């Protein structure tokens, strides 16, 4: 029988430790498939941030640098400038990138650093206890907003893909989701585009992935997956917000 589905070479052959229903594994696979398609595994450097994203080094079969909380774009900038022949990507969560790392991501994007940034948005701090993040939905209950996020005191969820798309240094900015087969196929296509920008030296690329966090949302995997489509996508619309090279 012909094999039509297998593990990407850029992923290690190990069992996942992520919670049932977590979408990090799906995002890992899409990134690994893009690396395989371009044949860049041996020349790729990943930069892991703090949070659930830190486990990048345990799953990807590439060289990985661990960055302090929020500083992955700065570390990735240093790696790329020191080794411009390498493919450099950062993998970050919303608490990391959109909170403590806001300055790093904005300035790296504005400078047009030739790196790829993968941003996993699950509207919560996943590893450290489920606190309210900059992307937490209005009304969403977290460990630090037990009555729900109140926009009059806490502000509104930040739409990072749209925000970065306004910067002249950004070549590519898009938002995808992995909650349905249709969305996974589109996410695969745009993940490849995010890496193509760097492979073809077209500039800074940013891809935001809407993801589920069943544990901190207090939901079972099916309900959490449904929430991505029902609640997150309407507020965080999927699509390409900037594509200067038309790749």
HELIX and SHEET records of a PDB file:
HELIX    1   1 UNK A   24  UNK A   38  1                                  15    
HELIX    2   2 UNK A   41  UNK A   43  5                                   3    
HELIX    3   3 UNK A   52  UNK A   55  5                                   4    
HELIX    4   4 UNK A   56  UNK A   59  1                                   4    
HELIX    5   5 UNK A   72  UNK A   82  1                                  11    
HELIX    6   6 UNK A   94  UNK A   95  1                                   2    
HELIX    7   7 UNK A   96  UNK A  100  3                                   5    
HELIX    8   8 UNK A  102  UNK A  111  1                                  10    
HELIX    9   9 UNK A  151  UNK A  154  1                                   4    
HELIX   10  10 UNK A  160  UNK A  165  1                                   6    
HELIX   11  11 UNK A  181  UNK A  199  1                                  19    
HELIX   12  12 UNK A  214  UNK A  217  1                                   4    
HELIX   13  13 UNK A  221  UNK A  227  1                                   7    
HELIX   14  14 UNK A  228  UNK A  232  3                                   5    
HELIX   15  15 UNK A  233  UNK A  235  1                                   3    
SHEET    1   A 7 UNK A  63  UNK A  66  0                                        
SHEET    2   A 7 UNK A  44  UNK A  48  1                                        
SHEET    3   A 7 UNK A  87  UNK A  93  1                                        
SHEET    4   A 7 UNK A 116  UNK A 121  1                                        
SHEET    5   A 7 UNK A 204  UNK A 210  1                                        
SHEET    6   A 7 UNK A 170  UNK A 177  1                                        
SHEET    7   A 7 UNK A 239  UNK A 243 -1                                        
END                                                                             
